[in-house]
């Protein structure tokens, strides 16, 4: 499964790529699954080199989806049982932010230009 591939990614760089391939297929079938968005963000972060921009995009989308669920549940007077997942998304976004802060000045802009050309 994608989770297992991501667990091996720090030790074997091909695992993150394999996880992304699997998750991309899964997303084509269900693009409203928060876990897929989260795992895609993690996978882009674990690639060598990490794709911080795509990681942030997918993690932010997962966070937005969780916030919509929270809002809907609270409006219905229901308890929101996904605080742990919200925390995981925030923690991963913090890791992305730390990695971005360690990049040399202008590196993120260069990454954006390369993606736009592709």
C-alpha positions in Angstrom: 0.0 0.0 0.0 1.0 3.6 -0.3 1.6 4.0 3.4 4.2 1.1 3.4 5.9 2.7 0.4 6.1 6.0 2.2 7.5 4.3 5.3 10.4 2.9 3.2 10.9 6.2 1.3 13.5 7.6 3.7 15.7 4.5 3.1 15.0 4.0 -0.6 14.2 7.0 -2.9 12.2 4.9 -5.4 9.6 4.2 -2.7 8.3 7.8 -2.8 8.0 7.6 -6.6 6.2 4.3 -6.4 3.8 5.7 -3.7 3.1 8.7 -5.9 2.3 6.5 -8.8 -0.1 4.4 -6.7 -1.7 7.4 -5.1 -2.2 9.1 -8.5 -4.1 6.1 -9.6 -6.2 6.1 -6.4 -6.9 9.8 -6.8 -8.3 9.3 -10.3 -10.9 7.0 -8.7 -11.6 9.2 -5.7 -10.4 12.8 -5.6 -12.4 13.6 -2.5 -10.5 11.3 -0.2 -8.6 13.5 2.3 -6.1 10.7 3.1 -5.0 10.5 -0.5 -4.4 14.2 -0.6 -2.4 14.0 2.6 -0.4 11.0 1.5 0.4 12.7 -1.9 1.7 15.7 0.0 3.9 13.4 2.2 5.1 11.6 -0.9 6.2 14.8 -2.7 8.0 15.8 0.4 9.9 12.5 0.6 11.0 12.5 -3.0 14.7 13.0 -3.7 14.8 16.0 -4.1 11.6 16.9 -2.4 9.0 18.8 -4.4 8.1 21.3 -1.7 5.7 23.3 -3.8 3.6 20.3 -4.7 3.8 18.9 -1.2 2.5 22.2 0.2 -0.3 22.2 -2.4 -1.6 18.7 -1.6 -1.2 19.2 2.2 -3.1 22.5 2.1 -5.9 20.9 0.1 -6.1 18.1 2.7 -6.3 20.7 5.4 -9.1 22.6 3.6 -11.1 19.4 3.1 -10.8 18.6 6.8 -11.9 22.1 7.7 -15.0 21.8 5.5 -15.9 18.5 7.2 -15.3 20.2 10.6 -17.6 23.1 9.7 -20.3 20.8 8.4 -20.2 18.6 11.4 -20.3 21.5 13.9 -23.3 23.0 12.0 -25.1 19.7 12.5 -24.2 19.7 16.2 -21.9 16.7 15.7 -18.5 16.2 17.3 -15.5 16.4 14.9 -13.5 13.2 15.4 -10.6 14.1 13.1 -8.4 16.4 15.2 -5.5 13.9 15.0 -5.6 14.1 11.2 -5.7 17.9 11.3 -2.7 17.8 13.6 -0.8 15.5 11.2 -1.5 17.8 8.3 -0.3 20.8 10.3 2.9 19.0 11.4 3.7 18.0 7.8 3.1 21.5 6.6 5.6 22.7 9.3 8.2 20.3 7.9 7.6 21.7 4.4 7.9 25.2 5.8 11.2 24.4 7.6 12.6 22.8 4.4 11.6 25.9 2.4 13.3 28.1 4.9 16.5 26.1 4.4 16.5 26.7 0.7 18.8 29.3 -0.8 17.1 32.6 -1.7 15.2 32.3 -5.0 15.1 28.5 -5.1 11.3 28.3 -4.8 10.9 30.8 -7.6 13.2 28.7 -9.8 11.2 25.6 -9.0 8.0 27.4 -10.1 9.6 28.5 -13.4 10.7 25.0 -14.2 7.2 23.5 -13.5 5.6 26.2 -15.7 7.9 25.3 -18.6 7.1 21.6 -18.4 
